[in-house]
Amino acid sequence: MWEQPPLSRAAALALGRNGSGARAAGPGWRHACHVLLYAPLPAGSPPPGYAVLMQLRFDGRFGFPGGLLEPGGESLEAGLHRELREELGPAAAGLRLRPRHHRGAKAWPAGGAGSGSDAGLVTHFYIRRLRLEELVAIERGGPRAPEHGLEVQGLVRVPLGRGLPVFLRHRFAGDAREQLLGALPVLGIRPPLSEEPTGDPQNQVAGEPLTPETGGGDVTK
């Protein structure tokens, strides 16, 4: 579970800055943004009635679309849009992420398990609802993405029914597993309690659903 409450967008952006807003001395922070894209399925579909996208990465781990911001002042949403165009292809060009879609952030201190460098790492998580036809267009356009076959090996729909416990036994990138489990209550899905792991941060489970009070926002358009 989260070792501490998720950071809000504003609190995460304030890391490494002093009271006047200027960048403070000492080790810096890099920011990475990822998004869970989901869409409701047609009426009559098997429960829970949603399609949720993840991707298989070059290292064999599952993760969410997104990545690191470029150094030099790129905004969170601008960096996320750039990464989505690279990883998801042409259908993601019109996809817009707003600050209200931000659901929380987590800070990994410099040299820690999550950062792996001299700079700290802040992982931001977004949730964005799509129409099913938009989600299908992204799936079909994935092979035309610049990073297809390189950074991204393919897109997958998360099995949210009886197959979810088996899916959760796979390897996940960073805190993607924790992010997925923390998002399930937003969709009205109860995470399988029997799958709660311990130890490695990449296998941590979110114990409480993300809410607007913990840095979330409207997950619709």
MDAnalysis code that builds the backbone (N, CA, C; Angstrom):
import MDAnalysis as mda
import numpy as np

u = mda.Universe.empty(663, n_residues=221, atom_resindex=np.repeat(np.arange(221), 3), trajectory=True)
u.add_TopologyAttr("name", ["N", "CA", "C"] * 221)
u.add_TopologyAttr("resid", np.arange(1, 222))
u.add_TopologyAttr("resname", ["MET", "TRP", "GLU", "GLN", "PRO", "PRO", "LEU", "SER", "ARG", "ALA", "ALA", "ALA", "LEU", "ALA", "LEU", "GLY", "ARG", "ASN", "GLY", "SER", "GLY", "ALA", "ARG", "ALA", "ALA", "GLY", "PRO", "GLY", "TRP", "ARG", "HIS", "ALA", "CYS", "HIS", "VAL", "LEU", "LEU", "TYR", "ALA", "PRO", "LEU", "PRO", "ALA", "GLY", "SER", "PRO", "PRO", "PRO", "GLY", "TYR", "ALA", "VAL", "LEU", "MET", "GLN", "LEU", "ARG", "PHE", "ASP", "GLY", "ARG", "PHE", "GLY", "PHE", "PRO", "GLY", "GLY", "LEU", "LEU", "GLU", "PRO", "GLY", "GLY", "GLU", "SER", "LEU", "GLU", "ALA", "GLY", "LEU", "HIS", "ARG", "GLU", "LEU", "ARG", "GLU", "GLU", "LEU", "GLY", "PRO", "ALA", "ALA", "ALA", "GLY", "LEU", "ARG", "LEU", "ARG", "PRO", "ARG", "HIS", "HIS", "ARG", "GLY", "ALA", "LYS", "ALA", "TRP", "PRO", "ALA", "GLY", "GLY", "ALA", "GLY", "SER", "GLY", "SER", "ASP", "ALA", "GLY", "LEU", "VAL", "THR", "HIS", "PHE", "TYR", "ILE", "ARG", "ARG", "LEU", "ARG", "LEU", "GLU", "GLU", "LEU", "VAL", "ALA", "ILE", "GLU", "ARG", "GLY", "GLY", "PRO", "ARG", "ALA", "PRO", "GLU", "HIS", "GLY", "LEU", "GLU", "VAL", "GLN", "GLY", "LEU", "VAL", "ARG", "VAL", "PRO", "LEU", "GLY", "ARG", "GLY", "LEU", "PRO", "VAL", "PHE", "LEU", "ARG", "HIS", "ARG", "PHE", "ALA", "GLY", "ASP", "ALA", "ARG", "GLU", "GLN", "LEU", "LEU", "GLY", "ALA", "LEU", "PRO", "VAL", "LEU", "GLY", "ILE", "ARG", "PRO", "PRO", "LEU", "SER", "GLU", "GLU", "PRO", "THR", "GLY", "ASP", "PRO", "GLN", "ASN", "GLN", "VAL", "ALA", "GLY", "GLU", "PRO", "LEU", "THR", "PRO", "GLU", "THR", "GLY", "GLY", "GLY", "ASP", "VAL", "THR", "LYS"])
u.atoms.positions = np.array([
    [0.851, -1.181, 0.000],
    [0.000, 0.000, 0.000],
    [0.895, 1.241, 0.000],
    [0.284, 2.443, -0.220],
    [1.066, 3.669, -0.172],
    [1.736, 3.770, 1.197],
    [3.055, 4.050, 1.214],
    [3.746, 4.242, 2.476],
    [3.336, 5.569, 3.119],
    [2.858, 6.499, 2.312],
    [2.346, 7.762, 2.801],
    [1.212, 8.180, 1.871],
    [0.345, 9.116, 2.308],
    [-0.766, 9.507, 1.434],
    [-0.249, 10.034, 0.100],
    [-0.957, 9.763, -0.993],
    [-0.521, 10.289, -2.288],
    [-0.435, 11.807, -2.252],
    [0.533, 12.343, -2.970],
    [0.682, 13.783, -3.058],
    [-0.306, 14.354, -4.059],
    [-0.781, 15.546, -3.787],
    [-1.585, 16.249, -4.766],
    [-0.670, 16.751, -5.884],
    [-1.272, 17.168, -6.970],
    [-0.496, 17.717, -8.077],
    [0.332, 18.913, -7.621],
    [-0.293, 19.826, -6.883],
    [0.401, 21.032, -6.430],
    [1.546, 20.692, -5.478],
    [1.311, 19.769, -4.556],
    [2.355, 19.401, -3.603],
    [3.528, 18.734, -4.308],
    [3.245, 17.910, -5.300],
    [4.318, 17.238, -6.035],
    [5.151, 18.238, -6.814],
    [4.513, 19.219, -7.422],
    [5.243, 20.222, -8.189],
    [6.054, 21.146, -7.289],
    [5.686, 21.242, -6.016],
    [6.401, 22.110, -5.080],
    [7.687, 21.482, -4.564],
    [7.888, 20.188, -4.803],
    [9.110, 19.536, -4.329],
    [10.333, 20.202, -4.966],
    [11.346, 20.439, -4.151],
    [12.576, 21.032, -4.666],
    [12.504, 22.533, -4.841],
    [11.438, 23.169, -4.342],
    [11.330, 24.627, -4.431],
    [11.226, 25.216, -3.024],
    [11.740, 26.425, -2.880],
    [11.686, 27.070, -1.575],
    [10.383, 27.858, -1.425],
    [10.257, 28.593, -0.337],
    [9.010, 29.284, -0.061],
    [8.635, 30.325, -1.105],
    [9.624, 30.886, -1.815],
    [9.328, 31.885, -2.836],
    [8.984, 31.271, -4.179],
    [9.062, 29.941, -4.269],
    [8.755, 29.270, -5.524],
    [9.964, 29.009, -6.390],
    [11.130, 29.541, -6.009],
    [12.347, 29.304, -6.790],
    [12.881, 27.914, -6.511],
    [13.673, 27.387, -7.461],
    [14.251, 26.058, -7.284],
    [15.282, 26.094, -6.169],
    [15.151, 25.177, -5.213],
    [16.045, 25.149, -4.061],
    [17.345, 24.436, -4.410],
    [18.374, 24.703, -3.600],
    [19.650, 24.031, -3.791],
    [19.542, 22.574, -3.374],
    [20.435, 21.746, -3.894],
    [20.447, 20.334, -3.538],
    [19.938, 19.470, -4.682],
    [19.819, 18.170, -4.437],
    [19.376, 17.249, -5.485],
    [18.020, 17.643, -6.049],
    [17.885, 17.502, -7.360],
    [16.637, 17.858, -8.000],
    [15.671, 16.690, -8.065],
    [14.570, 16.935, -8.730],
    [13.531, 15.925, -8.906],
    [13.170, 15.842, -10.381],
    [12.986, 14.631, -10.860],
    [12.435, 14.422, -12.188],
    [10.999, 13.931, -12.031],
    [10.199, 14.223, -13.038],
    [8.790, 13.873, -12.975],
    [8.425, 12.944, -14.126],
    [7.616, 11.940, -13.817],
    [7.113, 11.004, -14.825],
    [5.596, 10.946, -14.692],
    [4.910, 10.971, -15.828],
    [3.448, 10.955, -15.842],
    [2.945, 9.740, -16.611],
    [1.960, 9.062, -16.061],
    [1.343, 7.907, -16.711],
    [-0.166, 8.002, -16.550],
    [-0.886, 7.372, -17.464],
    [-2.341, 7.501, -17.445],
    [-3.011, 6.150, -17.646],
    [-4.066, 5.925, -16.873],
    [-4.951, 4.788, -17.073],
    [-6.096, 5.278, -17.953],
    [-6.216, 4.689, -19.139],
    [-7.300, 4.984, -20.056],
    [-8.340, 3.877, -19.945],
    [-9.595, 4.269, -19.799],
    [-10.636, 3.250, -19.682],
    [-11.892, 3.722, -20.401],
    [-12.762, 2.767, -20.710],
    [-14.020, 3.083, -21.382],
    [-15.088, 2.104, -20.926],
    [-16.330, 2.555, -20.797],
    [-17.425, 1.640, -20.466],
    [-17.748, 0.748, -21.654],
    [-18.058, -0.504, -21.380],
    [-18.437, -1.452, -22.415],
    [-19.935, -1.356, -22.675],
    [-20.410, -1.894, -23.787],
    [-21.850, -1.816, -24.090],
    [-22.690, -2.503, -23.029],
    [-23.937, -2.071, -22.924],
    [-24.872, -2.693, -21.989],
    [-24.984, -4.180, -22.275],
    [-25.019, -4.965, -21.216],
    [-25.093, -6.413, -21.369],
    [-23.752, -7.105, -21.369],
    [-22.649, -6.327, -21.358],
    [-21.319, -6.935, -21.297],
    [-21.102, -7.557, -19.915],
    [-20.235, -8.566, -19.819],
    [-19.955, -9.170, -18.511],
    [-19.415, -8.126, -17.538],
    [-19.743, -8.239, -16.258],
    [-19.212, -7.305, -15.266],
    [-17.684, -7.440, -15.191],
    [-16.992, -6.359, -14.844],
    [-17.510, -5.098, -14.326],
    [-17.912, -4.080, -15.393],
    [-17.831, -4.418, -16.672],
    [-18.351, -3.530, -17.696],
    [-17.434, -2.421, -18.148],
    [-16.115, -2.580, -17.958],
    [-15.149, -1.576, -18.399],
    [-13.995, -2.248, -19.141],
    [-13.408, -1.488, -20.050],
    [-12.146, -1.880, -20.676],
    [-11.065, -0.940, -20.163],
    [-9.973, -1.494, -19.657],
    [-8.853, -0.728, -19.109],
    [-7.593, -1.096, -19.880],
    [-6.857, -0.090, -20.348],
    [-5.667, -0.347, -21.149],
    [-4.385, -0.294, -20.316],
    [-3.501, -1.247, -20.579],
    [-2.114, -1.186, -20.143],
    [-1.258, -1.566, -21.345],
    [0.050, -1.513, -21.172],
    [0.939, -1.868, -22.275],
    [2.047, -2.795, -21.787],
    [2.477, -3.667, -22.693],
    [3.631, -4.527, -22.435],
    [4.868, -3.790, -22.916],
    [5.811, -3.587, -22.009],
    [7.005, -2.804, -22.305],
    [8.119, -3.665, -22.869],
    [9.180, -2.978, -23.268],
    [10.346, -3.642, -23.844],
    [11.015, -4.590, -22.860],
    [10.854, -4.341, -21.546],
    [11.511, -5.165, -20.535],
    [10.636, -6.310, -20.043],
    [9.497, -6.531, -20.711],
    [8.614, -7.623, -20.329],
    [7.693, -7.315, -19.177],
    [7.672, -6.093, -18.717],
    [6.803, -5.691, -17.614],
    [5.588, -4.939, -18.165],
    [4.513, -4.958, -17.390],
    [3.323, -4.207, -17.757],
    [3.364, -2.826, -17.107],
    [2.880, -1.842, -17.839],
    [2.835, -0.484, -17.323],
    [1.748, 0.308, -18.007],
    [1.650, 1.575, -17.636],
    [0.681, 2.476, -18.245],
    [1.387, 3.387, -19.235],
    [0.679, 3.842, -20.253],
    [1.288, 4.777, -21.206],
    [1.769, 6.042, -20.501],
    [2.914, 6.547, -20.952],
    [3.476, 7.757, -20.375],
    [4.970, 7.624, -20.222],
    [5.578, 8.547, -19.502],
    [7.019, 8.497, -19.306],
    [7.537, 9.761, -18.652],
    [8.853, 9.948, -18.736],
    [9.529, 11.056, -18.092],
    [9.314, 12.362, -18.840],
    [9.212, 13.445, -18.088],
    [9.181, 14.768, -18.688],
    [10.576, 15.151, -19.151],
    [10.632, 15.965, -20.199],
    [11.916, 16.493, -20.658],
    [12.415, 17.531, -19.671],
    [13.739, 17.575, -19.410],
    [14.275, 18.635, -18.550],
    [14.037, 20.003, -19.186],
    [13.849, 21.001, -18.330],
    [13.742, 22.344, -18.860],
    [12.379, 22.974, -18.788],
    [11.490, 22.463, -17.946],
    [10.242, 23.165, -17.723],
    [9.040, 22.656, -18.473],
    [9.111, 21.486, -19.092],
    [7.942, 20.922, -19.748],
    [6.857, 20.657, -18.705],
    [5.623, 21.065, -18.978],
    [4.545, 20.866, -18.010],
    [4.160, 19.393, -17.946],
    [3.475, 19.013, -16.858],
    [3.078, 17.614, -16.690],
    [2.221, 17.141, -17.858],
    [1.195, 17.908, -18.172],
    [0.268, 17.464, -19.214],
    [0.915, 17.511, -20.596],
    [1.778, 18.503, -20.853],
    [2.461, 18.567, -22.150],
    [3.382, 17.356, -22.328],
    [4.107, 17.004, -21.267],
    [4.976, 15.838, -21.351],
    [4.201, 14.551, -21.534],
    [3.066, 14.441, -20.853],
    [2.246, 13.245, -20.991],
    [1.668, 13.150, -22.402],
    [1.207, 14.260, -22.961],
    [0.699, 14.253, -24.340],
    [1.777, 13.803, -25.319],
    [2.996, 14.304, -25.134],
    [4.104, 13.906, -26.020],
    [4.354, 12.404, -25.937],
    [4.397, 11.885, -24.722],
    [4.641, 10.455, -24.547],
    [3.509, 9.621, -25.153],
    [2.270, 10.078, -25.012],
    [1.138, 9.322, -25.554],
    [1.194, 9.268, -27.071],
    [1.577, 10.365, -27.699],
    [1.698, 10.346, -29.164],
    [2.785, 9.381, -29.607],
    [3.875, 9.312, -28.846],
    [4.975, 8.419, -29.203],
    [4.620, 6.956, -28.985],
    [3.883, 6.671, -27.920],
    [3.622, 5.284, -27.536],
    [2.311, 4.729, -28.071],
    [1.325, 5.597, -28.300],
    [-0.004, 5.123, -28.704],
    [-0.332, 5.411, -30.159],
    [0.400, 6.308, -30.788],
    [0.179, 6.545, -32.203],
    [-0.808, 7.641, -32.518],
    [-1.268, 7.694, -33.772],
    [-2.068, 8.816, -34.261],
    [-3.386, 9.003, -33.546],
    [-4.004, 7.948, -33.046],
    [-5.304, 8.092, -32.386],
    [-5.195, 8.857, -31.071],
    [-3.984, 8.981, -30.530],
    [-3.798, 9.702, -29.269],
    [-3.547, 11.188, -29.489],
    [-3.440, 11.613, -30.761],
    [-3.100, 13.009, -31.037],
    [-4.147, 13.972, -30.489],
    [-5.407, 13.588, -30.530],
    [-6.463, 14.466, -30.038],
    [-6.842, 14.254, -28.592],
    [-6.137, 13.366, -27.897],
    [-6.450, 13.067, -26.506],
    [-5.948, 14.187, -25.612],
    [-6.807, 14.714, -24.786],
    [-6.428, 15.816, -23.915],
    [-6.506, 15.391, -22.450],
    [-5.402, 15.621, -21.745],
    [-5.341, 15.376, -20.305],
    [-5.284, 16.724, -19.609],
    [-6.106, 16.885, -18.590],
    [-6.189, 18.132, -17.841],
    [-5.750, 17.896, -16.403],
    [-5.417, 18.981, -15.675],
    [-5.078, 18.820, -14.258],
    [-6.159, 18.088, -13.470],
    [-7.428, 18.202, -13.857],
    [-8.491, 17.518, -13.117],
    [-8.415, 16.003, -13.250],
    [-7.696, 15.491, -14.245],
    [-7.549, 14.050, -14.403],
    [-6.423, 13.475, -13.527],
    [-5.667, 14.357, -12.872],
    [-4.562, 13.940, -11.995],
    [-5.145, 13.301, -10.744],
    [-4.684, 12.077, -10.433],
    [-5.261, 11.330, -9.308],
    [-4.315, 11.167, -8.131],
    [-3.105, 11.652, -8.243],
    [-2.159, 11.536, -7.138],
    [-0.750, 11.324, -7.649],
    [0.213, 11.549, -6.773],
    [1.625, 11.399, -7.119],
    [2.357, 10.761, -5.954],
    [3.513, 10.186, -6.279],
    [4.350, 9.571, -5.246],
    [5.796, 9.995, -5.473],
    [6.481, 10.349, -4.394],
    [7.861, 10.808, -4.470],
    [8.817, 9.701, -4.062],
    [9.798, 9.437, -4.934],
    [10.848, 8.455, -4.662],
    [12.143, 9.231, -4.443],
    [12.700, 9.233, -3.228],
    [13.913, 10.019, -2.967],
    [15.083, 9.581, -3.837],
    [16.031, 10.483, -4.009],
    [17.212, 10.193, -4.816],
    [17.921, 8.956, -4.299],
    [18.282, 8.070, -5.226],
    [18.981, 6.844, -4.861],
    [18.098, 5.754, -4.329],
    [16.780, 6.002, -4.192],
    [15.874, 4.986, -3.681],
    [15.507, 3.976, -4.744],
    [14.696, 2.991, -4.346],
    [14.325, 1.908, -5.258],
    [13.575, 2.417, -6.473],
    [12.809, 3.493, -6.298],
    [12.024, 3.972, -7.421],
    [12.764, 4.903, -8.338],
    [13.717, 5.695, -7.813],
    [14.373, 6.698, -8.637],
    [15.558, 6.127, -9.402],
    [16.413, 5.372, -8.704],
    [17.559, 4.754, -9.353],
    [18.574, 5.743, -9.877],
    [18.613, 6.980, -9.365],
    [19.569, 7.966, -9.843],
    [19.836, 8.973, -8.743],
    [20.684, 9.981, -9.067],
    [21.004, 11.014, -8.094],
    [19.862, 12.008, -7.919],
    [18.915, 11.997, -8.834],
    [17.745, 12.870, -8.715],
    [16.568, 12.058, -8.190],
    [15.722, 12.697, -7.408],
    [14.512, 12.033, -6.974],
    [13.540, 11.902, -8.137],
    [12.592, 10.994, -8.006],
    [11.604, 10.773, -9.045],
    [10.211, 10.926, -8.457],
    [9.366, 11.693, -9.148],
    [7.969, 11.845, -8.763],
    [7.122, 11.199, -9.846],
    [6.327, 10.210, -9.469],
    [5.463, 9.527, -10.430],
    [4.039, 10.057, -10.275],
    [3.523, 10.618, -11.350],
    [2.177, 11.180, -11.379],
    [1.245, 10.207, -12.089],
    [0.040, 10.068, -11.567],
    [-0.917, 9.127, -12.139],
    [-2.202, 9.853, -12.512],
    [-2.637, 9.603, -13.731],
    [-3.861, 10.198, -14.265],
    [-4.855, 9.082, -14.598],
    [-6.127, 9.417, -14.544],
    [-7.177, 8.507, -14.995],
    [-8.057, 9.277, -15.966],
    [-8.275, 8.695, -17.136],
    [-9.049, 9.390, -18.173],
    [-10.073, 8.440, -18.786],
    [-11.333, 8.844, -18.703],
    [-12.416, 8.068, -19.309],
    [-12.548, 8.439, -20.787],
    [-12.710, 7.421, -21.638],
    [-12.915, 7.601, -23.068],
    [-14.232, 6.971, -23.488],
    [-14.689, 7.324, -24.661],
    [-15.744, 6.532, -25.283],
    [-15.115, 5.256, -25.820],
    [-15.897, 4.197, -25.905],
    [-15.347, 2.918, -26.337],
    [-14.734, 3.021, -27.724],
    [-15.360, 3.784, -28.621],
    [-14.804, 3.910, -29.968],
    [-13.446, 4.614, -29.954],
    [-13.243, 5.528, -29.009],
    [-11.933, 6.180, -28.887],
    [-10.878, 5.193, -28.406],
    [-11.245, 4.384, -27.430],
    [-10.311, 3.396, -26.914],
    [-9.957, 2.367, -27.988],
    [-10.946, 1.913, -28.747],
    [-10.690, 0.946, -29.819],
    [-9.786, 1.551, -30.889],
    [-9.974, 2.835, -31.197],
    [-9.119, 3.491, -32.185],
    [-7.672, 3.531, -31.717],
    [-7.465, 3.746, -30.421],
    [-6.106, 3.729, -29.877],
    [-5.510, 2.330, -29.985],
    [-6.303, 1.309, -29.658],
    [-5.809, -0.066, -29.777],
    [-5.406, -0.380, -31.214],
    [-6.231, 0.000, -32.164],
    [-5.951, -0.324, -33.572],
    [-4.789, 0.489, -34.124],
    [-4.614, 1.709, -33.604],
    [-3.534, 2.549, -34.101],
    [-2.203, 2.311, -33.425],
    [-2.179, 1.485, -32.369],
    [-0.938, 1.240, -31.644],
    [0.227, 0.787, -32.499],
    [0.015, -0.151, -33.460],
    [1.145, -0.596, -34.283],
    [1.760, 0.498, -35.141],
    [1.077, 1.639, -35.299],
    [1.634, 2.739, -36.089],
    [2.334, 3.781, -35.217],
    [2.403, 3.523, -33.918],
    [3.068, 4.452, -33.008],
    [4.581, 4.409, -33.216],
    [5.271, 5.549, -33.080],
    [6.733, 5.561, -33.254],
    [7.472, 4.590, -32.340],
    [6.941, 4.359, -31.137],
    [7.633, 3.493, -30.181],
    [7.156, 2.039, -30.227],
    [6.233, 1.718, -31.143],
    [5.756, 0.338, -31.218],
    [6.896, -0.587, -31.653],
    [7.075, -1.676, -30.905],
    [8.166, -2.600, -31.181],
    [9.484, -2.183, -30.568],
    [9.521, -1.011, -29.976],
    [10.732, -0.514, -29.318],
    [10.448, -0.391, -27.820],
    [9.982, 0.766, -27.394],
    [9.608, 0.934, -25.983],
    [8.358, 0.131, -25.633],
    [7.431, 0.065, -26.561],
    [6.142, -0.597, -26.328],
    [6.010, -1.797, -27.256],
    [5.714, -2.954, -26.683],
    [5.552, -4.164, -27.482],
    [4.098, -4.395, -27.889],
    [3.162, -3.781, -27.190],
    [1.760, -3.940, -27.540],
    [0.863, -3.478, -26.409],
    [-0.394, -3.196, -26.751],
    [-1.395, -2.796, -25.769],
    [-2.232, -4.002, -25.369],
    [-2.674, -4.017, -24.127],
    [-3.507, -5.110, -23.630],
    [-4.662, -4.522, -22.825],
    [-5.785, -5.240, -22.819],
    [-6.873, -4.912, -21.907],
    [-6.697, -5.733, -20.637],
    [-6.781, -5.067, -19.517],
    [-6.629, -5.750, -18.229],
    [-7.836, -6.649, -17.999],
    [-7.632, -7.942, -17.708],
    [-8.764, -8.815, -17.380],
    [-9.291, -8.466, -15.995],
    [-10.446, -7.823, -15.945],
    [-10.967, -7.296, -14.687],
    [-11.870, -8.270, -13.950],
    [-12.175, -9.411, -14.556],
    [-13.029, -10.399, -13.913],
    [-12.207, -11.434, -13.174],
    [-12.526, -12.696, -13.399],
    [-11.842, -13.781, -12.682],
    [-10.369, -13.886, -13.048],
    [-9.978, -13.295, -14.189],
    [-8.578, -13.367, -14.594],
    [-7.680, -12.348, -13.927],
    [-8.262, -11.408, -13.153],
    [-7.450, -10.357, -12.551],
    [-6.387, -10.885, -11.590],
    [-6.700, -11.822, -10.675],
    [-5.639, -12.318, -9.787],
    [-4.461, -12.930, -10.536],
    [-4.731, -13.611, -11.642],
    [-3.643, -14.192, -12.433],
    [-2.828, -13.082, -13.091],
    [-3.514, -12.074, -13.641],
    [-2.815, -10.961, -14.281],
    [-1.895, -10.254, -13.297],
    [-2.323, -10.130, -12.043],
    [-1.543, -9.407, -11.045],
    [-0.264, -10.132, -10.643],
    [-0.112, -11.374, -11.063],
    [1.126, -12.105, -10.765],
    [2.249, -11.777, -11.739],
    [1.932, -11.035, -12.797],
    [2.968, -10.629, -13.742],
    [3.870, -9.574, -13.112],
    [4.937, -9.266, -13.813],
    [5.848, -8.211, -13.381],
    [5.336, -6.876, -13.908],
    [5.449, -5.822, -13.069],
    [4.966, -4.502, -13.430],
    [6.096, -3.480, -13.324],
    [6.000, -2.454, -14.144],
    [7.007, -1.398, -14.141],
    [6.733, -0.409, -13.023],
    [7.792, -0.070, -12.256],
    [7.645, 0.942, -11.218],
    [6.516, 0.640, -10.266],
    [5.630, 1.619, -10.065],
    [4.477, 1.419, -9.182],
    [3.183, 1.243, -9.970],
    [3.289, 0.690, -11.200],
    [2.100, 0.522, -12.042],
    [1.086, -0.429, -11.406],
    [1.563, -1.451, -10.721],
    [0.639, -2.391, -10.086],
    [-0.152, -1.695, -8.984],
    [0.555, -0.903, -8.202],
    [-0.086, -0.138, -7.138],
    [-1.084, 0.849, -7.728],
    [-0.711, 1.502, -8.813],
    [-1.609, 2.457, -9.453],
    [-2.877, 1.770, -9.966],
    [-2.711, 0.608, -10.569],
    [-3.870, -0.129, -11.075],
    [-4.825, -0.484, -9.941],
    [-4.303, -1.048, -8.882],
    [-5.155, -1.468, -7.778],
    [-5.785, -0.278, -7.060],
    [-5.075, 0.846, -7.014],
    [-5.648, 2.035, -6.417],
    [-6.762, 2.636, -7.255],
    [-6.731, 2.377, -8.569],
    [-7.753, 2.927, -9.469],
    [-8.995, 2.064, -9.539],
    [-8.896, 0.784, -9.242],
    [-10.045, -0.100, -9.393],
    [-11.272, 0.357, -8.606],
    [-11.134, 0.839, -7.364],
    [-12.332, 1.312, -6.661],
    [-13.017, 2.486, -7.351],
    [-12.254, 3.289, -8.105],
    [-12.862, 4.382, -8.860],
    [-13.861, 3.829, -9.865],
    [-13.589, 2.623, -10.382],
    [-14.474, 1.978, -11.348],
    [-15.488, 1.060, -10.670],
    [-15.517, 1.091, -9.347],
    [-16.451, 0.236, -8.626],
    [-16.009, -1.205, -8.543],
    [-14.694, -1.455, -8.666],
    [-14.155, -2.815, -8.645],
    [-13.350, -2.993, -7.368],
    [-13.635, -4.036, -6.628],
    [-12.909, -4.304, -5.388],
    [-11.670, -5.131, -5.694],
    [-10.473, -4.625, -5.338],
    [-9.257, -5.399, -5.591],
    [-9.283, -6.727, -4.853],
    [-8.701, -7.782, -5.432],
    [-8.671, -9.088, -4.764],
    [-7.746, -9.053, -3.561],
    [-8.298, -9.216, -2.374],
    [-7.500, -9.103, -1.153],
    [-6.443, -10.191, -1.058],
    [-6.689, -11.342, -1.667],
    [-5.745, -12.451, -1.556],
    [-4.458, -12.202, -2.306],
    [-4.421, -11.133, -3.123],
    [-3.244, -10.867, -3.931],
    [-2.322, -9.831, -3.321],
    [-2.610, -9.366, -2.099],
    [-1.782, -8.300, -1.536],
    [-0.373, -8.801, -1.254],
    [0.656, -8.192, -1.870],
    [2.039, -8.615, -1.676],
    [2.734, -7.744, -0.634],
    [3.979, -8.051, -0.369],
    [4.806, -7.239, 0.508],
    [6.170, -7.100, -0.141],
    [6.941, -6.118, 0.348],
    [8.322, -6.005, -0.104],
    [8.511, -4.996, -1.217],
    [8.863, -5.479, -2.412],
    [9.261, -4.651, -3.537],
    [8.224, -3.559, -3.809],
    [8.655, -2.286, -3.930],
    [7.696, -1.207, -4.188],
    [6.858, -1.427, -5.435],
    [7.392, -2.131, -6.431],
    [6.617, -2.319, -7.661],
    [5.423, -3.235, -7.433],
    [5.408, -3.965, -6.318],
    [4.308, -4.874, -6.030],
    [3.421, -4.384, -4.894],
    [3.524, -3.095, -4.558],
    [2.708, -2.590, -3.468],
    [1.270, -2.429, -3.923],
    [0.346, -2.577, -2.985],
    [-1.077, -2.464, -3.265],
    [-1.623, -1.225, -2.595],
    [-2.431, -0.465, -3.299],
    [-3.072, 0.705, -2.693],
    [-4.191, 0.242, -1.785],
    [-4.131, 0.640, -0.526],
    [-5.133, 0.177, 0.422],
    [-6.396, 1.003, 0.409],
    [-6.319, 2.264, -0.041],
    [-7.484, 3.132, -0.064],
    [-7.676, 3.657, -1.467],
    [-8.916, 3.793, -1.930],
    [-9.145, 4.342, -3.255],
    [-8.695, 5.792, -3.339],
    [-8.200, 6.204, -4.504],
    [-7.832, 7.586, -4.699],
    [-9.096, 8.425, -4.811],
    [-9.106, 9.543, -4.133],
    [-10.277, 10.412, -4.102],
    [-9.838, 11.825, -4.430],
    [-10.785, 12.728, -4.708],
    [-10.392, 14.114, -4.930],
    [-9.616, 14.708, -3.766],
    [-9.875, 14.230, -2.549],
    [-9.172, 14.765, -1.388],
    [-7.715, 14.331, -1.359],
    [-7.354, 13.246, -2.061],
    [-5.967, 12.790, -2.075],
    [-5.297, 13.110, -3.400],
    [-5.782, 14.137, -4.066],
    [-5.124, 14.579, -5.282],
    [-5.863, 14.181, -6.519],
    [-7.068, 13.645, -6.416],
    [-7.797, 13.214, -7.586],
    [-8.650, 14.315, -8.157],
    [-9.469, 13.942, -9.103],
    [-10.349, 14.893, -9.751],
    [-11.373, 14.146, -10.570],
    [-12.079, 14.879, -11.385],
    [-13.075, 14.291, -12.264],
    [-12.387, 13.369, -13.256],
    [-12.815, 12.118, -13.337],
    [-12.173, 11.174, -14.239],
    [-12.872, 11.126, -15.581],
    [-13.876, 11.962, -15.778],
    [-14.518, 12.049, -17.073],
    [-13.890, 13.174, -17.862],
    [-14.462, 13.462, -19.020],
    [-13.923, 14.535, -19.839],
    [-14.165, 15.887, -19.183],
])
